[in-house]
Amino acid sequence: MILITISALVSDIWDAGNRGEALAFFALAPLTGLTLGPIVSGFMSVQGVSWRWLYWLLMFFAGICLILISSTLPEAFVMHLMARKAERSRKETGNDRYWAAMAKQKSSIGQHLKHVLARPFIALFREPMLMATTLCMSFVYGCMDLLFEAYSVVFLEGHNLSMGLFGLTFLPIFLGGCTDYPLIFNTRYVRSQKKHAPHPVLPEKRLEVAMFAARMFMASFFWFGWTSYPSISLWAALIAGYPLGWSIVWIFLALFNYVADAYLFVAASALASLTVVRSCFGAGFPMFATQMFERLNSRWASTLLGFIALLMAPIPFVLFKYGPIIRKKSKYAPTKPMPVPVKEMTQADPANHA
């Protein structure tokens, strides 16, 4: 639920030109948890700290986040903001001519639940480009969670590292994602905005990063797999984590921005379906990871993942070329410019609300 809400929140708060910076942090967050978590828990295990302290730490962190969110985060959904402003205008002026479209909509609880719960999945199965981006991102997310099991087979069993040192093997992935961030401040996208102004930039512009990152993601698995022999220095397999972390953040960032730009006001529903499916992949992949890496060995298991990544790699290329054609046929992806911001809302025409 948090992932669904935050992804929609980012698309509501930041416009297309500034969303890249915000989403860079959002894309880095899952990678940070995956890579720093084993470091903390590994050294806690070495020091003999009770496993219960892991949950205490999570509770403290969640409490801090709750305080920050409750005290600093305002309502961001533009429809609610317009309804509030219209209501405030009616009270201040005594004029009933101020109305927002949302205030006129009346629906039962059943209709509301259908709208909230069903629309994300209806859109998912009706929208080829949403299905493609969801499949691509879900595979990347599943592989990200699978890495913990894969690394334990390679570095704990193969190289006999201690739990404390094992946690440090995730640092190259984290550093790859962090190095990624200063390079993705959307400078090319901002230049495109200025070039095309006042017209919006096509959502497919976001996919340029993913087209490069998809190939890097695929190559990282072959690199990691065929340098994971116990007879080869562990540094060879460790360094493969750097381009892997880099490519994961770039793919997340590009596809999140693409979905948000393509679906505009229904971006929350599109991102909700994407988040649910990728979370299922993240939960499912670790369930077979250990068996796969033990039975196939780390070389062939990584090669299998690399070939699956090879099959996924054309997705951003196909969407980049044919995305505008697909969007014209879409029911959920409007091709009109962004609507007028709340601060520019003017007095409504009474004829429109008769």
C-alpha positions in Angstrom: 0.0 0.0 0.0 2.8 2.4 0.8 4.6 1.8 -2.5 1.3 2.3 -4.4 0.5 5.5 -2.6 4.0 7.0 -2.8 4.4 6.3 -6.5 1.1 8.0 -7.2 2.0 10.9 -4.8 5.2 11.6 -6.7 3.3 11.9 -10.0 0.8 14.3 -8.3 3.3 16.6 -6.6 6.0 17.1 -9.3 5.4 18.1 -12.9 7.1 16.3 -15.8 10.2 18.5 -15.8 11.0 18.0 -12.1 9.6 14.5 -11.5 12.9 12.9 -12.6 14.8 14.1 -9.6 12.1 13.0 -7.1 11.7 9.6 -8.7 15.4 9.1 -8.7 15.2 9.0 -4.9 12.1 6.8 -5.1 13.8 4.3 -7.4 16.9 4.2 -5.3 15.0 3.5 -2.1 14.2 -0.2 -2.7 17.8 -0.8 -3.7 19.0 0.9 -0.6 16.9 -1.3 1.6 18.1 -4.5 -0.2 21.8 -3.6 0.0 22.1 -1.8 3.4 19.8 -4.3 5.2 22.2 -7.2 4.9 25.1 -5.1 6.1 23.3 -4.0 9.3 21.8 -7.5 10.0 25.1 -9.3 9.2 27.1 -7.3 11.7 24.3 -7.6 14.3 24.5 -11.3 13.9 28.2 -11.3 14.3 27.9 -9.3 17.5 25.3 -11.7 18.9 22.5 -9.2 18.9 19.0 -10.7 19.3 17.0 -11.1 16.1 14.2 -9.2 17.8 16.3 -6.0 17.5 15.8 -6.1 13.8 12.1 -5.6 14.3 12.7 -2.8 16.9 14.9 -1.0 14.4 12.2 -1.3 11.8 9.6 0.0 14.2 11.7 3.0 15.1 12.3 3.8 11.5 8.6 3.4 10.6 7.7 5.7 13.5 10.1 8.4 12.3 8.7 8.2 8.8 5.1 8.4 10.2 5.9 11.6 12.1 7.6 13.2 9.1 4.8 12.3 6.7 2.0 13.4 9.1 3.7 16.7 9.8 5.0 17.7 6.4 3.0 16.0 3.7 -0.2 17.9 2.4 -3.0 16.6 0.2 -1.6 16.3 -3.3 -4.4 14.9 -5.5 -5.4 17.7 -7.8 -9.1 16.7 -7.9 -9.4 17.0 -4.1 -7.6 20.3 -4.1 -9.9 21.7 -6.7 -13.0 20.5 -4.8 -11.6 22.1 -1.6 -10.8 25.4 -3.3 -14.3 25.5 -4.9 -15.9 24.8 -1.5 -13.8 27.5 0.1 -14.8 30.0 -2.6 -18.5 29.3 -2.1 -18.2 29.9 1.6 -16.1 33.1 1.3 -18.2 34.7 -1.5 -21.6 33.1 -0.9 -21.7 32.4 -4.6 -22.9 28.8 -5.5 -21.4 29.1 -9.0 -18.0 27.7 -7.8 -17.9 24.0 -8.3 -15.3 21.3 -9.1 -16.3 18.3 -11.2 -15.4 15.9 -8.4 -18.0 17.4 -6.0 -20.7 16.7 -8.5 -19.9 13.0 -8.8 -22.0 10.8 -6.5 -21.3 7.1 -6.2 -22.2 4.3 -3.9 -19.6 2.5 -1.8 -19.8 -0.5 -4.2 -19.1 1.8 -7.2 -16.3 3.5 -5.3 -14.6 0.2 -4.4 -15.0 -1.0 -8.0 -13.4 2.2 -9.2 -10.5 2.0 -6.8 -9.8 -1.8 -6.8 -10.9 -2.9 -10.3 -9.7 -0.1 -12.5 -5.9 -0.7 -12.0 -6.3 -4.3 -13.2 -8.8 -3.5 -15.9 -6.3 -1.0 -17.3 -3.4 -3.5 -16.9 -5.1 -6.2 -19.0 -6.4 -3.7 -21.6 -3.3 -1.7 -22.1 -0.4 -3.4 -24.0 2.1 -0.7 -23.1 1.2 -0.9 -19.4 1.4 -4.7 -19.5 4.8 -4.5 -21.1 6.3 -2.0 -18.7 4.8 -3.9 -15.7 6.3 -7.2 -17.0 9.7 -5.6 -17.5 9.8 -3.8 -14.1 8.4 -6.8 -12.3 11.2 -9.0 -13.6 13.8 -6.5 -12.6 12.3 -6.2 -9.1 12.1 -10.0 -8.7 15.7 -10.3 -9.7 16.6 -7.6 -7.2 15.1 -9.6 -4.4 16.5 -12.9 -5.7 20.0 -11.5 -5.4 20.0 -12.0 -1.7 19.7 -15.8 -2.2 22.1 -15.8 -5.1 24.7 -13.9 -3.2 24.5 -16.3 -0.2 25.2 -19.2 -2.5 28.1 -17.6 -4.2 29.8 -15.7 -1.3 28.7 -17.5 1.8 29.0 -21.1 0.5 31.4 -20.6 -2.4 33.9 -18.1 -0.8 33.1 -18.9 2.9 32.7 -15.3 4.0 31.4 -14.5 7.5 28.0 -12.9 7.9 29.5 -9.5 8.5 31.6 -9.6 5.4 28.8 -11.1 3.4 26.6 -8.0 4.0 29.4 -5.9 2.5 29.1 -7.8 -0.8 26.0 -5.7 -1.5 27.8 -2.4 -1.4 28.8 -2.4 -5.1 25.0 -2.6 -6.0 24.3 0.3 -3.7 27.2 2.4 -5.0 26.0 1.7 -8.6 22.6 3.1 -7.7 24.0 6.1 -5.9 26.4 7.0 -8.7 23.4 6.8 -11.0 21.6 9.5 -9.2 23.8 12.6 -10.0 23.8 11.5 -13.7 20.0 11.4 -14.0 18.9 14.9 -13.2 16.9 14.9 -16.4 19.1 17.5 -18.2 18.3 16.1 -21.6 14.6 15.9 -20.8 14.6 19.5 -19.6 16.3 20.6 -22.8 13.6 18.8 -24.8 10.9 20.6 -22.8 12.4 23.9 -23.7 12.7 22.8 -27.4 9.1 21.7 -27.7 7.5 24.4 -25.5 4.6 25.1 -25.2 3.8 21.6 -26.3 4.5 18.7 -23.9 7.4 16.2 -24.6 6.3 12.8 -25.7 6.4 10.2 -22.9 8.6 8.0 -25.1 11.5 10.4 -24.4 11.7 8.9 -21.0 12.6 5.5 -22.5 16.0 6.5 -23.8 17.6 5.7 -20.5 15.9 2.3 -20.2 17.1 1.3 -23.7 20.7 1.6 -22.5 20.0 0.2 -19.0 18.2 -2.9 -20.3 21.4 -4.0 -22.1 23.5 -3.3 -19.0 21.1 -5.2 -16.8 21.4 -8.3 -19.1 25.2 -8.1 -19.3 25.5 -7.9 -15.5 24.0 -11.4 -15.0 26.4 -13.0 -17.5 29.3 -11.1 -15.8 28.3 -12.2 -12.3 27.5 -15.8 -13.3 30.7 -16.6 -15.1 33.0 -14.9 -12.6 31.4 -16.7 -9.6 33.7 -19.7 -9.5 35.3 -20.2 -6.1 38.6 -20.4 -7.9 38.2 -16.8 -9.3 38.8 -13.8 -7.0 35.5 -12.7 -5.4 36.2 -9.2 -6.6 35.3 -10.1 -10.2 31.8 -11.1 -9.2 31.5 -8.2 -6.7 32.3 -5.6 -9.3 29.4 -7.0 -11.5 27.1 -5.5 -8.8 28.0 -2.0 -9.8 26.5 -1.9 -13.3 23.7 -4.1 -12.0 22.7 -1.4 -9.4 23.2 1.3 -12.0 20.9 -0.4 -14.5 18.2 -1.3 -11.9 17.7 2.4 -10.9 17.7 3.6 -14.5 15.1 1.1 -15.5 12.9 1.9 -12.5 13.3 5.6 -13.1 12.6 5.5 -16.8 9.5 3.2 -16.6 8.0 5.0 -13.6 8.3 8.3 -15.5 7.0 6.8 -18.7 3.8 5.4 -17.0 3.2 8.7 -15.1 3.6 10.8 -18.3 1.6 8.5 -20.5 -1.4 8.0 -18.2 -1.6 11.5 -16.6 -4.7 11.6 -14.3 -5.1 7.8 -14.2 -1.4 7.4 -13.5 -2.3 6.4 -9.9 -4.3 3.4 -11.1 -1.6 2.5 -13.7 1.2 2.7 -11.0 -1.0 0.8 -8.6 -1.3 -2.2 -10.9 2.4 -2.1 -11.7 3.3 -2.0 -8.0 1.1 -4.9 -7.1 2.4 -7.1 -9.8 6.1 -6.3 -9.2 5.6 -6.9 -5.5 4.2 -10.4 -6.3 7.4 -11.0 -8.4 9.5 -9.8 -5.5 7.8 -12.2 -3.1 7.9 -15.1 -5.6 11.4 -15.0 -6.9 13.3 -15.7 -3.6 11.1 -18.8 -3.1 12.9 -20.7 -5.9 16.2 -18.8 -5.9 18.2 -21.1 -3.6 17.0 -24.3 -5.3 17.8 -22.8 -8.8 21.3 -21.7 -7.9 22.1 -24.9 -6.1 20.8 -27.2 -8.8 21.9 -25.3 -11.9 25.0 -23.8 -10.1 25.6 -20.0 -10.1 26.9 -19.9 -13.6 23.9 -21.4 -15.4 21.3 -19.9 -13.1 22.7 -16.4 -13.8 22.9 -17.3 -17.5 19.2 -18.3 -17.5 18.4 -14.9 -15.9 20.6 -13.2 -18.4 18.7 -14.8 -21.3 15.3 -13.8 -19.8 16.7 -10.3 -19.5 17.7 -10.5 -23.1 14.1 -11.3 -24.0 12.9 -8.3 -21.9 15.5 -5.9 -23.4 13.5 -5.0 -26.6 10.5 -3.8 -24.6 11.7 -0.1 -24.2 12.9 -0.1 -27.9 9.4 -1.3 -29.1 7.6 1.2 -26.9 9.9 4.0 -28.0 9.1 3.4 -31.7 5.5 2.3 -31.5 4.3 4.0 -28.2 2.6 7.0 -29.9 0.6 4.7 -32.2 -0.4 2.5 -29.2 -1.4 5.6 -27.1 -3.7 6.9 -29.8 -5.7 3.6 -29.5 -5.6 3.7 -25.7 -8.7 4.4 -23.6 -6.6 5.4 -20.5 -3.7 7.3 -22.0 -4.8 10.7 -23.2 -2.9 12.6 -25.8 -4.1 16.0 -24.7 -1.8 18.4 -22.7 -1.8 18.6 -18.9 -4.9 20.3 -17.5 -4.8 23.7 -16.0 -3.2 23.8 -12.5 -5.3 24.5 -9.4 -4.0 27.9 -8.9 -5.3 29.0 -12.3 -8.9 27.7 -11.6 -11.4 30.4 -12.4 -15.1 30.9 -11.8 -17.1 28.1 -13.3 -19.7 28.7 -16.0 -23.1 28.1 -14.4 -24.3 26.5 -17.7 -21.8 23.7 -17.2 -23.3 22.8 -13.8 -26.9 23.2 -14.5 
